[in-house]
């Protein structure tokens, strides 16, 4: 097997091993995919200040996210359909995160259920919810999350309507996958993936089928999804959902200073600066361009996390230096999962940790909690000040 030294190595293996519709689901954005591309290319515009003759013994990347100790300030982001990237994918990713010492976030649109993940892990994980119209379903979701001992809920606030993702529409994305001549021909070339899926009973949305009203089997799922999301979402509704949960809340999908202030006013424990990985409003600014302004506006009132575009430990370091207290990675760990299962998620975390630790040292810092903007060289007017 080839030596894996970076996230791109994992992506190439992942592309070979996973059916096209699920690869495209991960490796794409909405509309023209401009924001999807900007999320990564804008990181590359930020440079690091190398420092020398600084004692680098005793380095540590340990930190805290919403009061929880973490081996590095990184969490696995909620990613839907993870169990279609690899059989039992959510369970495997949660195990890898637990062993590494970072939070795992289970998506509502997961293949493995909340109960599946809880039964196969020993530590609390985070649970992500969408802002759905059905209060009864939402209450039962929260009840199930409490029973699973989830330590926080991540409420996604940027999906009132879904951005148009051309590749998903053209591929007929679904779980389980629709059997067309094209999809079957492609899946037949993914032998490892196919054998894994044949060996598991988990092939549809485990948190929804059998739990949501009117969804007793996968065939009734698509119509439910089409009606479930709440286009009438407002800040009052966000506050209702926070009270419904009653525990620690992270609001994910903040891209504007005014929205960040409103989230802080509601008393969120943390917000995630995120454009949904470029999958919602194409043409929006990259997350990293908006980060510093949001930190400046609310960083003293709410913990600011970051998401969208991270493909390396250096990206993590740059986000932390711009003021984030933690980062979420999505695609980076999905590449590892699709490539190598649980071992691939562990490898992705190892790669990011190694890059974070080494880059931090070469910037003259021994403790990740001391990383600040002094280690960066940022283009003038980078942080979202547009006419």
C-alpha positions in Angstrom: 0.0 0.0 0.0 1.2 3.5 -0.8 2.5 5.6 2.1 -0.2 8.0 3.2 1.2 11.4 4.4 -1.5 13.9 3.7 -5.3 14.2 3.2 -5.0 14.3 -0.6 -3.5 10.8 -0.5 -6.7 9.6 1.3 -8.9 11.5 -1.1 -7.4 9.6 -4.1 -7.9 6.2 -2.5 -11.4 7.2 -1.5 -12.3 8.2 -5.1 -11.2 4.8 -6.3 -13.1 2.8 -3.7 -16.5 4.5 -3.2 -19.4 4.7 -5.8 -19.5 7.9 -7.8 -22.7 9.2 -6.4 -21.3 9.2 -2.8 -17.9 10.5 -3.9 -19.7 13.4 -5.7 -21.9 14.0 -2.7 -18.8 14.8 -0.7 -16.6 16.4 -3.3 -19.0 19.0 -4.6 -20.8 22.2 -3.8 -23.9 24.1 -5.0 -24.4 25.7 -8.4 -21.1 26.7 -10.0 -19.1 25.5 -6.9 -17.3 28.9 -6.6 -17.7 29.0 -2.8 -16.7 25.3 -2.5 -13.5 26.1 -4.2 -12.9 29.4 -2.4 -13.1 27.6 1.0 -9.8 25.9 0.2 -8.0 28.4 -2.1 -8.6 31.3 0.3 -6.7 29.4 3.1 -3.7 29.2 0.7 -3.6 33.0 0.6 -2.7 33.2 4.3 1.0 32.8 5.1 2.7 31.7 8.3 5.5 33.5 10.0 8.4 31.1 10.7 10.3 31.7 13.9 13.6 30.2 15.0 15.6 29.7 18.2 12.5 29.0 20.3 12.5 26.1 22.8 10.1 23.6 21.3 10.3 20.9 24.0 7.1 19.9 25.8 4.7 20.9 23.0 1.0 20.3 23.4 -2.0 20.5 21.2 -4.5 19.7 24.0 -7.3 22.2 24.5 -11.0 22.5 25.3 -14.1 22.8 23.2 -17.3 23.8 25.0 -15.6 22.8 28.2 -14.6 19.3 27.0 -11.0 18.3 27.0 -9.7 17.5 23.5 -6.4 16.1 22.2 -6.5 18.9 19.6 -9.1 21.6 19.0 -10.8 19.6 16.2 -14.1 17.8 16.1 -15.6 15.6 13.4 -18.4 17.6 11.7 -21.9 16.2 11.1 -21.9 14.6 7.7 -25.1 13.0 6.3 -25.0 9.6 4.5 -21.7 8.7 6.2 -22.8 5.1 6.4 -23.0 5.0 2.6 -19.4 6.0 2.3 -18.4 2.8 4.2 -20.6 0.2 5.8 -21.5 1.3 9.4 -19.5 4.5 8.7 -20.9 6.6 11.6 -20.0 3.9 14.1 -16.5 3.6 12.7 -15.9 7.4 12.6 -17.2 7.8 16.2 -14.9 5.0 17.4 -11.9 6.6 15.7 -12.7 10.0 17.2 -13.2 8.6 20.7 -9.9 6.8 20.6 -8.1 9.9 19.3 -9.7 12.1 21.9 -11.7 14.5 19.8 -15.5 15.0 19.6 -17.7 13.2 17.1 -20.9 14.8 15.7 -23.6 12.5 14.5 -25.9 13.9 11.8 -29.6 13.5 11.9 -29.3 12.3 8.3 -27.0 9.5 9.3 -27.4 5.9 8.3 -26.5 4.5 11.7 -28.9 5.7 14.3 -28.2 7.5 17.6 -28.7 4.3 19.4 -26.3 2.4 17.1 -23.5 4.9 17.8 -24.2 5.0 21.5 -24.1 1.2 21.7 -20.7 1.1 20.0 -18.9 3.9 21.9 -18.2 4.5 25.5 -18.0 8.3 25.7 -20.5 11.1 25.0 -20.7 12.4 21.4 -22.5 15.5 19.9 -25.7 15.2 17.9 -26.7 17.5 15.1 -30.3 18.4 14.3 -31.9 20.4 11.5 -34.6 22.9 12.1 -37.6 20.7 11.3 -41.3 21.7 11.4 -42.5 18.6 13.3 -42.2 19.5 17.0 -43.1 16.0 18.1 -40.3 14.5 16.0 -37.9 17.1 17.3 -38.8 16.3 20.9 -38.3 12.6 20.4 -35.0 13.3 18.7 -33.8 15.3 21.7 -35.1 12.5 24.1 -33.1 9.9 22.1 -30.0 12.1 22.3 -30.4 12.5 26.0 -30.8 8.7 26.4 -27.7 8.3 24.4 -25.9 10.7 26.8 -25.0 13.2 24.0 -23.1 16.0 25.6 -24.2 18.7 23.2 -26.6 19.4 20.3 -25.4 21.1 17.1 -28.3 22.9 15.5 -27.8 23.6 11.8 -29.3 27.0 11.0 -28.4 27.5 7.4 -30.7 24.9 5.7 -34.2 26.4 5.6 -34.0 25.6 1.9 -31.5 23.4 0.2 -28.9 24.8 -2.2 -29.0 23.2 -5.6 -26.3 20.6 -5.9 -26.1 19.6 -9.6 -24.1 16.5 -9.2 -26.5 15.0 -6.5 -29.5 15.7 -8.8 -27.8 14.2 -11.8 -26.7 11.1 -9.9 -30.1 10.5 -8.3 -28.5 10.5 -4.8 -30.4 8.4 -2.3 -30.0 5.9 0.5 -30.1 3.1 -0.3 -28.8 4.0 -3.8 -31.2 3.9 -6.7 -30.4 1.0 -9.0 -30.1 2.4 -12.5 -27.9 1.0 -15.3 -25.3 3.7 -14.6 -25.2 3.3 -10.8 -25.1 -0.5 -10.9 -22.3 -0.4 -13.4 -20.3 1.9 -11.2 -21.0 0.0 -8.0 -19.9 -3.2 -9.6 -16.4 -1.7 -9.8 -16.3 -1.0 -6.1 -16.0 -4.5 -4.8 -14.7 -3.7 -1.3 -17.5 -1.2 -0.8 -20.1 -3.6 -2.0 -19.0 -6.4 0.2 -19.1 -4.1 3.2 -22.6 -3.0 2.4 -23.8 -6.6 1.9 -22.5 -7.3 5.4 -24.5 -4.7 7.2 -28.2 -4.2 7.9 -27.8 -0.4 8.1 -28.5 1.0 4.6 -31.1 3.8 5.2 -31.5 6.8 7.5 -31.6 5.2 10.9 -32.7 8.2 12.8 -35.8 8.8 10.6 -37.2 5.5 9.3 -39.4 4.0 11.9 -39.3 7.2 14.0 -40.8 10.0 11.9 -44.5 10.1 11.5 -45.5 8.4 8.2 -42.0 7.0 7.5 -42.2 3.3 8.1 -39.8 2.2 5.3 -37.3 3.8 3.0 -39.8 4.2 0.1 -41.7 6.8 2.1 -38.6 8.8 3.1 -38.2 11.1 0.1 -41.6 12.7 0.5 -41.0 13.2 4.2 -37.7 15.0 3.6 -39.3 17.3 1.0 -41.8 18.5 3.6 -39.7 18.3 6.8 -37.4 21.3 6.7 -38.8 24.5 8.1 -38.7 27.5 5.6 -40.3 29.7 8.3 -37.3 29.4 10.6 -36.5 32.5 12.5 -34.5 33.4 15.7 -37.6 32.8 17.9 -37.7 29.3 16.5 -34.0 28.7 17.1 -34.6 29.8 20.7 -37.5 27.4 21.1 -35.3 24.5 19.9 -32.5 25.5 22.3 -35.0 25.4 25.2 -36.4 22.1 23.9 -33.0 20.6 24.3 -32.0 22.3 27.5 -28.3 21.4 27.4 -25.2 22.7 25.6 -26.0 24.1 22.2 -23.7 24.8 19.2 -25.3 26.8 16.3 -23.8 25.8 13.0 -24.0 27.9 9.8 -23.1 31.4 10.9 -21.5 33.5 8.2 -22.5 37.1 9.0 -21.5 39.3 12.0 -25.2 40.3 12.7 -26.2 36.7 12.8 -23.4 35.9 15.1 -24.5 38.6 17.5 -28.1 37.2 17.5 -26.7 33.7 18.2 -24.7 35.2 21.1 -27.8 37.0 22.4 -29.7 33.7 22.5 -27.1 32.2 24.8 -25.5 29.6 22.5 -22.5 27.9 24.0 -20.7 28.0 20.7 -21.3 29.0 17.1 -19.7 27.5 14.0 -18.6 29.9 11.3 -19.6 27.8 8.3 -21.0 28.1 4.8 -22.0 24.4 4.8 -18.9 23.4 2.9 -20.0 25.6 -0.1 -23.1 23.5 -0.4 -25.7 26.2 0.2 -25.4 29.7 -1.2 -22.9 29.6 -4.0 -21.2 33.0 -4.3 -21.1 33.5 -0.5 -17.7 34.4 1.0 -15.5 31.5 2.1 -15.8 30.8 5.8 -12.2 31.8 6.5 -12.7 35.3 5.1 -15.6 35.9 7.5 -14.0 34.3 10.6 -11.9 37.2 12.0 -14.7 39.7 11.8 -17.1 37.4 13.6 -14.5 36.7 16.3 -13.9 40.4 16.8 -17.7 41.0 17.1 -18.7 38.1 19.5 -15.6 36.2 20.6 -15.8 37.6 24.1 -19.4 36.3 24.5 -19.6 33.0 22.7 -17.1 30.3 21.8 -16.4 30.5 18.0 -15.7 27.4 16.1 -14.8 27.1 12.4 -15.9 24.8 9.5 -15.5 24.6 5.7 -12.3 24.1 3.8 -10.0 22.4 6.2 -7.7 19.9 4.4 -4.6 20.1 6.7 -3.3 20.8 10.1 -2.0 24.1 8.7 -5.5 25.1 7.9 -6.5 24.3 11.5 -3.6 26.4 12.7 -4.6 29.4 10.6 -8.2 29.2 11.8 -7.1 29.1 15.4 -4.8 32.0 14.8 -7.7 34.0 13.4 -9.5 33.4 16.7 -11.4 30.1 16.4 -11.4 28.0 19.6 -11.9 24.8 17.6 -12.5 23.5 14.1 -14.8 21.0 12.5 -13.5 18.7 9.7 -15.9 17.0 7.4 -14.6 16.0 4.0 -11.1 15.3 5.4 -12.3 12.5 7.6 -14.8 11.2 5.1 -12.0 10.7 2.6 -10.3 8.5 5.2 -13.5 6.6 6.0 -14.2 5.8 2.4 -10.6 4.8 1.8 -9.9 2.7 4.8 -12.8 2.6 7.2 -12.1 3.3 10.9 -8.3 3.1 10.2 -8.7 5.8 7.6 -10.5 8.2 9.9 -7.7 7.6 12.4 -5.1 8.3 9.7 -6.8 11.6 8.8 -6.7 12.7 12.4 -3.1 11.7 12.7 -2.2 13.6 9.5 -3.9 16.7 10.7 -2.4 16.5 14.2 1.1 16.0 12.8 0.8 19.0 10.5 -0.7 21.1 13.3 2.0 20.2 15.8 4.9 20.7 13.4 3.6 23.9 11.9 2.9 25.3 15.4 6.5 24.5 16.4 8.0 26.2 13.3 5.9 29.3 14.1 7.5 29.4 17.5 4.6 28.2 19.7 4.6 25.2 22.1 1.0 25.3 23.3 -1.9 25.4 20.9 -3.8 27.7 23.3 -1.2 30.4 22.7 -1.6 30.5 19.0 -2.8 33.9 17.8 -2.7 36.2 14.8 0.9 37.1 15.4 1.9 33.9 13.6 0.1 34.9 10.4 0.8 37.1 7.4 -2.7 37.9 5.9 -3.4 39.8 2.7 -4.6 43.4 3.3 -8.4 43.6 3.4 -8.7 39.8 3.4 -11.5 39.5 6.1 -14.6 40.2 4.1 -14.5 44.0 3.8 -16.1 44.3 0.3 -17.6 47.3 -1.3 
